[in-house]
Amino acid sequence: MTLSRRIYLYLVGIIIGGVVAYGIYGDRVISAAWTPKAKVRQRLQSTLIAVAPEAQAALDERSLQLTDVRKALATADINLSDTQRGDDSIFYAVDAKIKGIESRLIILALRDFDTDSTATLWRIQ
């Protein structure tokens, strides 16, 4: 079997495999919604309902509401390298642009999602 024939069969297999994967998984194959950052972003968007007093003061100082923060999470960058993990909690470092203001958000969430599924805006830097 020649090299060109091998490459041709390889490409045909990749195309058939891609079509089958797309048929089974749909848009999840190409949307990257399965990546860790996307999963964290989805969790924070759906569970961010509380604000620590320090963060509330920072929001008031900037004339922002918690709803503005939740809307900004859709395009925020989750910085996993700066995220701090404790025994029972995780402090996510999130870089977001809230109404045109670049901000670093520290959002607290428990590791055990079954114990407490809410997240708290802990601090704004």
C-alpha positions in Angstrom: 0.0 0.0 0.0 1.5 3.3 -1.0 1.8 6.3 1.3 -0.7 8.4 -0.6 -3.3 5.5 -0.3 -2.6 5.4 3.5 -3.1 9.1 3.9 -6.3 8.9 1.8 -7.8 6.1 4.0 -6.7 8.0 7.1 -8.5 11.1 6.0 -11.6 9.2 5.0 -11.6 7.6 8.5 -11.3 11.0 10.2 -14.2 12.4 8.2 -16.4 9.4 8.9 -15.5 9.5 12.6 -16.2 13.2 12.8 -19.6 12.8 11.1 -20.5 9.9 13.5 -19.3 11.9 16.6 -21.4 14.9 15.5 -24.4 12.7 14.9 -24.1 11.2 18.4 -23.1 14.3 20.4 -24.4 17.1 18.2 -23.1 20.7 19.0 -21.3 19.5 22.1 -18.5 18.2 19.8 -17.6 21.7 18.5 -18.9 24.1 21.1 -16.3 23.4 23.8 -19.0 23.5 26.5 -17.4 20.4 28.0 -14.1 22.1 28.9 -13.4 22.8 32.6 -13.6 26.6 32.2 -17.0 26.3 30.5 -18.3 24.0 33.2 -17.2 26.4 35.9 -18.6 29.4 34.1 -21.9 27.6 33.7 -22.0 26.6 37.4 -21.2 30.2 38.5 -23.8 31.7 36.2 -26.5 29.5 37.5 -25.6 29.6 41.3 -24.2 33.1 42.0 -26.9 34.5 44.3 -25.1 35.9 47.4 -22.6 38.8 48.0 -20.2 39.1 50.8 -20.2 42.6 52.6 -16.8 43.5 51.2 -17.9 42.7 47.6 -21.2 44.6 48.1 -19.3 47.7 49.1 -17.2 47.3 46.0 -20.3 46.9 43.9 -21.9 50.0 45.5 -18.7 52.0 44.9 -18.9 51.1 41.1 -22.7 51.5 40.9 -23.1 47.9 39.9 -25.7 45.2 40.8 -25.2 41.4 41.2 -27.3 41.0 38.1 -24.6 42.9 36.1 -22.0 40.5 37.5 -24.1 37.5 36.5 -24.5 38.8 33.0 -20.8 39.5 32.7 -20.0 35.9 33.6 -21.2 34.7 30.1 -18.0 36.2 28.6 -15.7 36.1 31.6 -12.4 34.3 31.7 -12.0 31.7 34.4 -8.4 31.8 35.6 -7.9 28.3 36.9 -4.2 28.9 37.7 -5.1 31.7 40.2 -8.0 29.7 41.7 -7.4 28.7 45.3 -8.6 25.4 46.5 -9.3 24.6 50.1 -10.4 21.5 51.9 -14.1 22.2 51.4 -14.3 25.3 49.2 -12.9 26.8 46.0 -12.2 30.5 45.5 -12.5 31.0 41.7 -10.5 33.8 40.1 -12.6 35.3 37.3 -11.6 38.1 35.0 -14.7 39.9 33.7 -15.7 43.1 32.0 -18.7 44.5 33.9 -20.3 47.4 32.1 -17.0 48.3 30.5 -15.0 48.0 33.7 -12.3 45.3 33.8 -12.5 43.5 37.2 -11.1 40.5 38.9 -13.8 38.7 40.8 -13.2 36.2 43.5 -16.2 33.8 43.8 -16.5 31.3 46.6 -18.2 27.9 46.0 -18.2 24.7 48.0 -16.5 21.7 46.5 -19.4 19.5 47.4 -22.2 20.7 45.1 -24.8 18.6 47.0 -24.1 20.3 50.4 -24.6 23.8 49.1 -25.1 24.6 45.4 -24.9 28.4 45.8 -21.9 30.6 45.0 -20.9 33.8 46.7 -19.2 36.9 45.2 -16.5 37.1 47.8 -14.3 40.0 46.6 -13.8 42.4 43.6 -10.3 43.5 42.8 
